[in-house]
Structure formats: structure tokens, C-alpha cells
Amino acid sequence: MKKYPTSVTASEAVSQIKSGSIIFVQGSAATPLILTEALGNRASELQKIEIISISTLGDMKLLHPEFPDSFFINSLFVSANTREAVNDDRGDYIPVFLSEIPRLFNQKLLKLDVALIHVSPPDKHGFCSLGVSVDITRSAVKNSAYVIAQINPLMPRTLGDGLIHLSEINALVEVKQELPLVNYASMVTEQDIQVGKYCSSIIEDCSTLQMGIGAIPDAVMNELGGHKNLGVHTEMFSDGVMTLIKKGVINNRNKKKHRQKTVTTFAIGSRELYDFVDDNPQVSFLETDYVNDAYVIGKNPKMVAINSAIEIDITGQVCADSIGTYQYSGVGGQMDFIRGATLSEGGKPIIAMSSVTTKGESKIVSFLKQGAGVVTTRAHVHYVITEYGIANLFGKNLRQRAYALIDIAHPDHRENLDREAFGRFGGKYS
């Protein structure tokens, strides 16, 4: 007979955690904030706890600077709430493709003692759901010696790889807490809108889409209302995808993999979005080692991958995870999908970004900042889009790439970039 856990308080649940433990924390909108708060409350009695996670949302007490000897964040993808810790001696960053993180757990390269997760209430068969963050969590649960779950009626029951039976859980904490809500549409700028228009202009009907995180993907979605028979195979999605599904623009009819289903690994957005994915057979939440597999991605024809960059040099090298040596985010799934779109028949890998930072600095640069990480190599980059146009670098030599990128840089920076390019490569071909 399967053994079911009894419900306990959060403090009781985390009381089993010992100093020196390695703890996985589920991420994104499923960050188990009640459990992390309870663990943070034990800071004075714990030493050298290592936290493993991808991006997390919300204020986590265990990340506070007053606990430098208690908790160390070993981040697989840096988010706003972990950035300070990762960039000082309270944390560090592991560069890794999102598709390969489950392998780190499965091969015990990252050994996990405890997993803190956030699940929906069980169905009549005793199965809960990992909700809006299946991604790497399923493999983390499988490879953790002890699993603590906060069970929340506001967590949607999503379908796919995220079902977990009560017998897999060692301690259960009942909570009722709204998930983090993020409105990417409110972040869209005039520049993003123009970038979205250029992106939509090269997206054909019957394409399958992947969108990265941020305002630009929503700006692109807003421009696709007149398209037909689009599909989605992505690592994450937000409200823009939901809107197009409701309008019938996204119907997934032309995909080769998971036809008539929207495939994702996690979702972040509004309460309307979380209600939309609840028990919705149109949406499959699957693990990243499958969804982000470049060869799986490439099976879908006309695969369009839209990702962004912090800066790109005039040869096409993309830095998307750091500002010089300052770790800002992570590799994530950008390379997985850039490569997958390249392998797709009629696919389009796209780097889309505004031409300048909020401080007016050019994102198209002669050289990446010292210490910057190259996430996508210049050999992988095809389309680069800013609010000033589209550059297709595929098949172009270094000189041609430089001038193609200068043409879509902000006008205030083109003269300096042109001078740098001329000194390095000579002038444009006649």
C-alpha cells in the first residue's frame, strides 16, 4: 500500500534539513515561498546549506545578506532576487544549457538531498501537479532523497510530465497563496513594439514559435493577430500566447511534434493565464531535456526562435547572460532553440532586442565587454532585429556582418561603430 504523507507546518517540514545539505528549490511562478521562508527562519542554526535553482520569483529570506554562512546559492539561471548573492561571495553561477540540467541531476553531478516544491491539490487518484514549473523540477524530485511540498489550491493542475503522486512526497504543507503575477505587456516600450513589427514581418503562417522571457516576446505576439495556423513549442510562455490561442491564431495544426498541443516547460503571467492552463488538455508541460532538445525542436517545420541579448558584437557574438563580469541571468534555452530553429525546414533563429540600453548605450558594440559570456556564437546567429531593421548574418563574412549590424544600430552610435569597423575590416564592399 502506498504511504501518504501527513500535513505538517512549514517549520516542522523543514526541521528535517541538516547543515551541509544540498537543496533544490523549484523556480519561476512556482517558487515555494512558504517553505523558503521557514528555512530562512532556521538560519541561525544551519551552516553551509547549498541552494540549487533556476530563476525564482519573490523575496526569499534565505538569500538575505545577513546569512552568509548559512546559505549559498548555486544558481543555474540568475534572476532578480538572486543576482546580488550570485555576484558576491554568497553564491555562484553554473553555465549550462537548460536542456542539459536534468542530466546534472540524473548523473549525480549535482547531488540533491532535499527538494522544496510547490504543487496543486491531489486528484482522486492521489496525483498532484508541479503546476506552472515542470522544467527541471521533475528530474530534481526523482533525484532527491527527501521531498517537501507546499500544496496550494491556487496552483493550477497542469498536464504532461508534471504529475507527482503523494507517495513521492515526504512532507506536505498546506497553504493558500497567490502565485507571483507578472505583466510583461506593461513593460513593452515603443522600441519593443517596432521590434515586434519587424519580427512578425518574417514569421510565416503555419510557423511554430518559441519565445524567450521579457517584453519583446509579448510585443511580437501583439503583432501576430492576422497570422494563421501558428504553433507553439517553447520553454516558457506568458499571456501573449494565451491571447492568440483564444483567438484561434495559435492552433498547433501544422506541427510535426505534439500536433494540436501547445508545448512548454513553464509559464509566468497573470491569474487569467494560470486559470487558462489549469486542467487544459491543449497545453502540455514537459521536461526541458525533451522540450529543449534541438533535434526535437527541429522536427517542427518553420520553427521560429525569438530570443534577446544584452549586447552583440559586430561579428555576431551574442552575450545574453552577463554585463561584463557581472552575472545578470543565464544561458537558459537560447542556444537550444537557436540551434533547433536552424535544423528546422524553413526555420528562423532570431535575436531580437532594442538598439540601446535604458542609459542610451549601444547594444551593438565593436567588442563585448571584458569578461562577458558568449551565449550564442557568431556561427549560430542568423537574424538580428532591432527597432531599426533586420540583419540576416547567415553566410556573411566578418566585414559584411559588421556593416549589416551597423545599419540596424541606433543612429547615434553608427558613426563610431563604422569607424571601428573600418579600422578592423576596411570599408564596405563596393
N, C-alpha and C positions, 0 to 999 in steps of 0.2 A: 504494500500500500504506500502511495506517495505521501511524504511528510510535508505538511503545510506549515509555514512559519506563523507564529502568533504576533499580533500587533503590539509594538512597544513604543516608548517615547523616542525621540531623536537622540537624546542624551544617552539613553540605555543602549540604543543601537550602536552608537559609535564608541561605547565604553570598551568594546572588544578590541579596538585598534591599539596596537602597541608601538612604542618608539621604534624607529628604523623601518617601519612598514612602507611599502610602495603602493600607492592608492591611485586607482583610475577614477576620474570624475567625468561623468557624461557631460556633453557640451551643448552649445548653441541654446535654443529656447528650452531645452530640457535640462539645463543646469540644475542639479538638486540643491537648491539654496538652503532649504531647511537643514539638510544633512551637513552641508559645508559650514553653516553657522554653528551647529552643535559641535563639529570637530574643532572649529576655531575657538570655541569656549574651553577646550581642553589644552590650549596652547602651553599653559604654564607647567603641565605635567608630561608633555610629549617632547621628544627630541628627534631631529633628523627624519621627519616624515617627508617622503618624496611624492609629489603630486604629478600625475601624468594626465594630460588632457589635450584636446584640440581647442578651438575657440570656445570660450564660455561667456555667458552673459550675466550681469548683475553683480552686486557687491559681495565678494567672498571674504569673510573675516580672516580666513587663513592666509590671505595674501597681504594683510596689513603689515607695514614695515616694523611694527613693534615685536614681531615674532620671527626674527631672522634665524634663530637656532632651532625653531620648532618645525617650520615648513619650508620646503624647497620645491619650486615649480619647475618641472622639466617639460617644457611645452612643445607640442607637436605642431601648433599653429598659434601664434601670438594674437591676442585680442586686447581691446582697450583696457580691460580690468587686470590683465597680466603683464602689460607692457613695462610698467615701472619695475616690477620684480625681476623680469627676464633680463632687463638691461642693467641691473646691479647684481650684487653677489647673492641675491635671494632666489635666483633662477637662471635658466639657460634654455636654449632652443635646439631642437633636433631637426635639421633639414631632411625632409623625406617627402616623397610623393604620397598623396592621400591614398592612392591605390595600394601602396606597399605597407601602410601602417598595420593592417591585420597580420601581416607576415611577422612583424616585430613581436607581436603577442604570441602567435602560433609557434614560432621557433624559439620562444623564451629569451629572445634578445632583450626584451623588456619584460621582466618577470613581475607579475602583479599579485599582490597579497589580497587586496580588497578592491571591490568596485562599488562606487556610490552612484546609483542610477535613479531615474525618475520615470514612473510607469503609470499606465491607465489602470483603472479597477479591473479585476479579472472577469472574464466571461463565465458562462455556466459550466465550462469545462476546466476552469482554473487557469486560463491563459490571460496574462496581462500583455500590454504592448509597450514597446520602448518609445512609442509616440512619434514626436517630430524629429527625433535624432537617433536613427538606426546606425548610419555611417560606420564608425569603427566600434560602436558600443557592443554590438552582438558578439564580436570576437573577444572583446575585453571581458565580457561576462563569462564566456566559455573558458577563459584562461585565468580567471581569478579564483583564489581559494575560498574567498568569503564575499558574499554579495549582500549589500544593504540597499533596499529600495524605499523611496518615498512614493506612496501610492496616492494619486491625485485625480479626483473626478473631472478636473478641468483639463487633464491631459487627454488629447484625442487618441482613440484606438485606431492606429494606422495598420494597413495590411501589407504583407510582404515578408521580409526576413526578421521583423522586429518582435514577433511573438515570443514570450518567455513565460514558462509555467511557474506557478507559485512554488513548486518543489525545487526550483533552481535558486530560490531566494532564501537567504539565511535569516535575515531580519527585515521586518516590514514596519514602516512608519506611515500612519495615515495622516494626510494633510489636505487642505483645500487652499490652493494658492494660484492666482493667475499667472500664466506663463509670461515671460518677458515679451512685450509688444514693441515692434519696430516698424516704423512707417518710412520705407525707402522713398516713396513718392514725394514726401515732403522735403527730401534732400536734393531733389533734382534741380539743377541750375539751367540757365539759358544755354550755356555751353553744352551741358549734357543733352538737352533737347536737340540741338543741332547734330551732335554726335549720333544720337538715336536716329535721326533722319537719314544720315549717311549710311549707317548700318543697315537700316531697313531697306534702303535702295538696292543693296546687293543680296538681300535674302529673297530667295525664290519661293513661290508656292511649293508646298509639299516638302519643305525642308524640315529637318529635326534640329532642335535648338538646345544648346547648353548656355547658361548664363552664370557668370560669377557673382560675387557679393557686391552690393552697393547700389548707388543711384542710377548709374548708366544702364544696367540691365532693365530697370523699370522704365527708363526713358526709351529704350528700344522697344519694349512691349507696347508702350503707348502709341508707337508708330506702325504697329502691325495689324491694326484693326481691319484693314482692307485685304489682307492676305487670306489664303485658303489652304485648308488641309495641312496645317503645321503639326509637328510632333514635338515632344519634349523627352530628352534623355539627358539628365543633368545631375550634378551633385547636390545642388540646392535650388529651391525656388521660393519666391515670395508672392505678394498679392498680384503682381502684374500677370503672372501665368494663370492664376485662378480666374482673373477677369476674362482672359482670352479663351479659356476653356468654357466658361459660362456663355460667351458669345458664339461658340462653335468654331472659332478660328483655329483653335488647337483641338484636334480630334484624334491625332495619332494613327490615322488610317494608312499612311504611307510608310510607316516604319517597318523595318525588317525584324527588329528585335522588340518584343513586347508590343505588338500591334494593338492599338486602341487603349493603351495604358500610358499614363504619364509616369515616367521612372525618375526617382530621385533618391537621395540618401538622407537629406534633412530639409526642414523648412523653417523659415523665420518670417514673421509678419504680424498680421492683425488677428484679433479674435475671430473675425469672419473667416480668415484663412484656416485657422485651427479647427473651426467648426466644419469647414468645407472638406478637409481631409479626414475627418472622423468617420471611420467605418465606410470609407468611399472606395468601392472596387475599381474606380477609374485610376486611382493613384497607388503605385507600388513603391514602398520604401524599402530599398535593398542595400546590401553592404557595399562599401567602397571598393573592395578588391574585385568586385564584379562590375559595378556601375562605372568605375573609373578605369577599367581595363581598356587600353587603347584599341585593342583588336575587337572587343565587343562594341565599342563606340563606332569604330569604322565600318561595321556591318550595316549601319543605317545610311542610306543614300542621302546626299545633300546635307551632311552634318555641318551645322554652323556652331562654332565655339566662340563665345564672346567673353573675353577676359580683359583685365585692365593692367596698368603698370604705374609704378611710382616714377620711373624715368626710363628712357630708351636712348641708347647712343646712336650716332649717325650711321653705324654699321648694322644696326638692328638688334643689338643685345638688350634684352629686357630685364630690368630689375623690378621685381614686384613684391619683394618681401622686406626690404631694408632701406633706410636712408643713411647712406654711408655704412658705418659700423653699427648704427642704431637699429635694433631688430624691431620692425614695425608689425609684420604679420607672418606669413609663412609661404612655403612653396605651394601647399594645398593641392588642388587638382588642375592647376593651369596647364602644366606640361602634359598631363594625362589626356586632356581634351584637345589641346593644340595638336598633339600627335594623332589622336583619334580622328579629328576632323580632316587631317591631311590624308589619312588612309581611306577616308570615305570617298565613294564615287561622287564627284561634284561637290565635295566638301569645301568649307571655307573657314580656316582658322583666323580669328580676328583679335587684334589687340586694340581696344577702344579706350580713349582717355581724353580729357581736356588737355589743351596745349600747354597750360601753365598751372602752377600751384596756386593756392589761395593767397600766397605772398607775391604772385606775379613772376615767379621763377620758371624758366622754360623746363618742360618735362622731356623735351628732345634736346639732347646735350652732345657735346663733342666727345666727352669721356664720362663714363659713370663715376660717381663719387668714389673716392678711395675707400675700400672696404665693402663696397656694395656687392650684393649677391646677384649673380646672373641666374634667374629662374628659367627663362626661356632663351635658348641660344639663338644666334642670328641665322643659323641654318634651319631652324624650325619656324621662324617668323615669315608669314605671308602678308596678310593685310594689316596695316596700321591705320587707324582712323582717329582724327581729331575733329574739332568743330570747323576746321579749315579744309577738310577734304579727306581723300582716300589715297593711300600709297600702297601699291602691291609690290613687295620686295622680292617675291619668288622669282628666281632666275636672274636677278640683277647682281652686278658686281659691286664692290665696295663703293666705288665712286658714284655709280648710278643710285645706289641705296641712299647715300648721303644727300644727294640733291633732291631725291624723291621725298625724303623726310623733311628736309628744309622747306619744301614747298607747302607742307601742312603744319609747319611750326607757327607759333604766334608771330605776327608781323614785326613786333618789337624786338624779336630775337633773331630774325632771319639774317640780318647783315653780319652779325658776329659769327653765327653758325657758318655762313657762306665763307667768311674769311678763314675760319678754322678748316673747313673742308678743302678750300683751295690750297692752303699750305700743306695739307696732308696728301691730297689726291690730285691736285691740279684742277683746272676748270671743267665745266660740263662738256660732254661730247657735243660736237657741232652737229 
